[in-house]
Amino acid sequence: MTAPQTPNFPSSTTRTTVLIAGADQQVRLDVTHALTAAAAVFATLGAVRMVFTDPAVARGLVTVLRRPATGGFLLALPEQFLLRPDRFTADEHLVTVHWSQVPHSKVTPGGAFDPQRRRHIHWVDVEAGPLIFRFFDKVGHAAFVAELARTVQVARSVLLPADEKALTLDGRG
């Protein structure tokens, strides 16, 4: 029997914007190789699949995504955005991001006049690594962060902490 291997994911640099509005934010969670050095949690939202192999990184991403609420960036957003942003189909995975470390991040408020909807639309972008999470309303932000917090709970229960994983990979665990 061979020892479990740490998942190896190819890397590339790209920018993908995830559009988030409304209370209906559902992140599908899948787990592979629970409680082994090869364990991974897959969090899928529409066309984006995020892979976590370290619970501290999952927690760090949630902290990054909470920043707009604590920094006052959501003040210009409506409580609930009445017009749904366009989305990809539920099972169409266009990008997979393996979060191996907490990403560098930046929060930027934005807005533009939408001639089709004949109104000015505000949003807040949270750039985190290769993804830009674009929030259109407060309820969508709260719901999305709550769903990712659920990912952290699952990651804590099925992923080995980095120090234990290192011991297991070295054959001492």
N, C-alpha and C positions, 0 to 999 in steps of 0.2 A: 504494500500500500504506500502510495507516495504522499508526501506532506502537502497540505493545501497551499496553493499559490496565491499571492496577492494579485487581484485583477489588474491587467495591463490594458489601458485604454489608449487608443491613438490620440495624439493632440493636434489641434489646428486652431488658428485664430480666426474668429468670425464675430460679428455683432448681430445679435438677434433681439428684437424687441417683443416682449410679452405684454399684451394688452389686458388690463385688469379693471373690471368695473362690475358693480353689483355684488349682492350677498352670496350668490351661488358660485362659490369658488371650491372646486373639488379637485384635490390632489390625490391621484391613485398611488398607493404605496405597495411596492413589491420588495421582498427580501430574498436574498440568496445566501447560502452557506452561513446561517446564523451561528454566532458564537465561535467562529473559527477565524483564522487570520485572513481568509479570503472573503469574509462577510461583506455584503454591500446592501445598501438600501437604495431603491430606485423610486424617485418621486416624479410622477408624470402629470403635467398640466398641459392639456391640449397637445401642441406640437413640440413641446419641450420636455425632455427627460433629464432629470438631474440625478447624478450618482454620488452617494456619500459612502465613504469607507472609514470615516472618523467622526464620532459623535461631537467632538469639539468644533469641527468645521461646520457641521449642520447647525449647531447652536450659534456660531459666529455669523452665518448667513442670515439667520433670523434676526440677530441683533442689528445687522446692516439694514435689513428691510424695515425694522421698527423706527429707524432714524427720522423719517419724514414726520411721524406723529410727535416725536419728542422735540423736534427742531422747529415746529410751527409751519412746516412746508405745506401742510394740508389745509390751511386756513382758506385759501382761494377755491378749494374744491367744493362741489355740492355734496350734501349728505349722501344722495344717491343719484347717480348718472342715469337719466331716463332713456338715453339712446345707447343701445348696445354696440360696443366696438366690434368690427369684423374679427372673426376667429377662424382658426384652422379646424378641420374636422377632428373629432375626438381621438381617433386612433392613428392619425397621420404624424409620425415622429420625424420632424425635419432636423432637429439638432439634439445631441446628447452632450451634456456637460458633466465631466467628472470633477467634483469639487475636492481637490487634494489639499487645499489650504484655504483659509478665510480670504476672500478676494478683497482687493483694493476697491474702494467704493466712492461714489460721488452722488450727491442728491442735487437735482436741478429742477426748479419749477419751470413750467412752460405753458404756452397757450398760443392759439391761432384762431383766426376767423375761418369757419367752415362754410363756404358758400352754398353747399348742398343743404345743410341744415339751417342756414341763415342765422347763425349764432356764433359767439365767441366761446371756444371750448378751452378749459384749463386742464392741466395735468401735472403730475410730478413724476419725473424719471429718477429711478435709482439704478445707477450703473454699478454692476457687481460683476467683475471679471468680464466674460464675453456676453453677458446678458444685460439688457436694459429692461427693468420692470417699470412699465408705464401705468400709473394709477390715475383713474379718472374720477374717483369718488372716495369718500371716507369709509363708507361701508365696505367697498371692495378691498380697500387696504386692510381694514381690520379682519375681514374674512380670510384674505389670502395669508396674512401673517399667522392667523390662528391655525390654518391648515398646515403651514410649514412648521409651526410649533409642534404639531402632532407628529411630523416627521422626526423632530428632535427626540420626542418620547420613544418612538420606535427605534431610532438609532441607538439610544442609550440602552435599550433592552436587548439588542441583537448584535451590535458591533463591539468588538474588543477595544478598550482604550489603547492609544498609540504605544504606551510602554509595554502592555501585555502582548500586543501584536508583535512587537519587536522581539520579545522573549520567545514567543511561539515560532516565529520565522527562524530564529537562531537555533531552535531545537532544544531550548532550555525550559519551555513551558509545559 
